[in-house]
């Protein structure tokens, strides 16, 4: 993988992995668990799988960009984005687990 391909993988993969991960928790809470808009559950059943697909594709791009040799700045940036995604997934999972105790 060339440096240009790693750069492209990072620039495409980071937004596609991080933005859907940030959208997932509010979508589940405000559209599915406690719907605040009319037909919220139907909208949520469309938004949540779309977030999952986009996040999967972005995660795949980030993972490919993080492990390719020779090492460079985009490997480090991809690895950093994966760590950010890990933190987002951790607090999302913790919050959803705590919400199941309340329901």
C-alpha positions as CSV (number, residue, x, y, z in Angstrom):
1,X,0.0,0.0,0.0
2,X,1.5,3.3,-1.0
3,X,1.5,6.5,1.1
4,X,-1.2,8.0,-1.1
5,X,-3.5,4.9,-0.6
6,X,-2.9,5.0,3.2
7,X,-3.8,8.7,3.2
8,X,-6.9,8.0,1.2
9,X,-7.9,5.1,3.5
10,X,-7.5,7.4,6.6
11,X,-9.4,10.4,5.0
12,X,-12.3,8.1,4.0
13,X,-12.2,5.7,6.9
14,X,-12.0,8.1,9.9
15,X,-15.2,10.1,9.2
16,X,-17.0,6.9,8.2
17,X,-16.1,5.2,11.4
18,X,-16.3,8.0,14.0
19,X,-19.4,9.9,12.9
20,X,-21.8,6.9,12.8
21,X,-20.4,5.8,16.2
22,X,-21.3,9.2,17.6
23,X,-24.7,9.1,16.0
24,X,-25.5,5.6,17.2
25,X,-26.3,6.3,20.9
26,X,-28.6,9.3,20.3
27,X,-30.4,7.4,17.5
28,X,-31.0,4.4,19.8
29,X,-32.1,6.5,22.7
30,X,-34.2,9.2,21.0
31,X,-35.6,7.1,18.1
32,X,-36.0,3.6,19.5
33,X,-35.9,3.5,23.3
34,X,-37.8,6.7,24.0
35,X,-39.2,8.0,20.7
36,X,-39.4,11.8,20.7
37,X,-40.7,12.2,17.1
38,X,-43.6,10.7,15.3
39,X,-42.6,7.3,13.7
40,X,-39.3,7.5,15.6
41,X,-39.0,3.7,15.8
42,X,-39.3,3.3,12.0
43,X,-36.8,6.0,11.4
44,X,-34.5,4.4,14.0
45,X,-34.8,1.0,12.3
46,X,-33.4,2.7,9.2
47,X,-30.8,4.9,10.8
48,X,-29.2,2.3,13.1
49,X,-28.4,-0.3,10.4
50,X,-27.1,2.5,8.1
51,X,-24.8,3.7,10.9
52,X,-23.6,0.1,11.4
53,X,-22.8,-0.4,7.7
54,X,-21.0,3.0,7.4
55,X,-19.1,2.3,10.6
56,X,-18.1,-1.2,9.4
57,X,-16.7,0.2,6.1
58,X,-14.9,3.0,7.8
59,X,-13.4,0.6,10.4
60,X,-12.2,-1.7,7.6
61,X,-10.5,1.3,5.9
62,X,-8.9,2.4,9.2
63,X,-7.7,-1.1,10.0
64,X,-6.1,-1.5,6.6
65,X,-4.4,1.9,6.9
66,X,-3.1,1.3,10.4
67,X,-1.2,-2.0,9.7
68,X,0.3,-1.5,6.3
69,X,4.1,-1.1,6.0
70,X,6.2,1.1,5.7
71,X,5.2,3.0,8.8
72,X,4.3,6.7,8.5
73,X,2.2,9.4,9.8
74,X,-1.1,8.0,8.4
75,X,-0.5,4.7,10.2
76,X,-0.3,6.6,13.4
77,X,-3.4,8.7,12.6
78,X,-5.3,5.6,11.7
79,X,-4.3,3.9,14.9
80,X,-5.3,7.1,16.8
81,X,-8.7,7.1,15.2
82,X,-9.1,3.5,16.1
83,X,-8.4,4.4,19.7
84,X,-11.0,7.2,19.6
85,X,-13.5,4.7,18.2
86,X,-12.7,2.3,21.0
87,X,-13.4,5.0,23.6
88,X,-16.7,5.9,21.8
89,X,-17.7,2.2,21.7
90,X,-16.9,1.8,25.4
91,X,-19.0,4.7,26.7
92,X,-21.8,3.8,24.3
93,X,-21.9,0.2,25.5
94,X,-21.7,1.3,29.1
95,X,-24.5,3.7,28.7
96,X,-26.8,1.2,26.9
97,X,-26.0,-1.4,29.6
98,X,-27.0,1.1,32.3
99,X,-30.2,1.9,30.5
100,X,-31.2,-1.7,30.4
101,X,-31.0,-1.7,34.2
102,X,-33.4,1.2,34.3
103,X,-35.9,-0.3,31.9
